[in-house]
Amino acid sequence: MTPLFSLLLAGAHWPARLLACLGAALCLALTFVVCARLPLSHADLPIIVAPLGASAVLVFAVPASPLAQPWSVIGGNTVSALIGVAAYQLIPPVALAAGVAVGGAILAMSLLRCLHPPGGAAALTAVIGSTGIHAAGWTFAFAPVGINSVALVTLGILYHRMTRHSYPHRAATPVAAPAPGLHAADIDAALADLHETFDIAPEDLDALLTRAEAHAAARRAGSTKMRQPGTPVR
């Protein structure tokens, strides 16, 4: 039975997660302070947009995720906000505009390789936001959304450097797989069999599986050495 307070993601442990909580708290507060110096409130725009809270979860809790990388955060939020503004201006029924904004944002982020879940919220905010957001038009996508995103990513990079984490994430160098070994084509075929999308880059998945196979080979080799001659294999 899984313990009540066990962490959800593979590889996660409490010291790193608590450090992520501290980083998200500090950097989101600093993002607010930095953006408060901009003349956004005078234009009846929020100093910081709500989707940035979700962006902070990704940047600090799962910095290795492809969805949390700098281009995903900045590009995903900004492009999605632009799609939302376009949907609001071109489609009068709000319900239809909201749906088109989110669906269009997913398509645009996928095409531009900047898929970022909070981008869907940024697109939706452009449709159902305040009068000030609607009056800002295309500007909303850049200030506050774009500026918020740039500030959060910049602070995230600095924080992860200070805490010695890899951000922007760089995949670990794959080890030489023992014979017969796994190949990238094998991993692609296995993913195709599952018909699912996983929140891990193919390079990270390759490095993880080849290292796991190397450890398994070392374990098998160690078990063979420890087995006495003549002892039956169980």
JOSUL-V474558 format. One line per field, one symbol per residue. psi: psi as a letter, one per 40 degrees, with the letter a starting at -180 (. if undefined). burial: I if it has 9 or more other C-alpha atoms within 8 Angstrom, else O. Layout:
psi: ???
burial: ???
This chain:
psi: hhidfiidiheiidddddddddddddddddddddeeeifdddefiidhideddddddddddgeehdeeidddddddddddddddddddddhdhddddddddddddddddddeffhhdedddddddddeaiddddddbdddddheddddddddddddddddddefihhihhiihiihhiidiiidddddddddddfihighidddddddddddddddddddddddddhihehih.
burial: OOOOOOOOOOOIOOOOIOOIIOIIOOIIOOIIOIIIOOOIIOOOIOIIIOIIOIIIIIIIIIIIIIIIIIOIIIIIIIIIIIIIIIIIOOIOOIOOIIOIIIOIIIOIIIOOOIIIIIIIIIIIIIIOIOOIIIOIOOOIIIIIIIIIIIIIIOIIIOIIIOOOOIIIIOOOOIOOIOOOOIOOOOIOOOIOOOOOOOOIOOOIIIIIIIIOIIOOIOOOOOOOOOOOOOOOOO
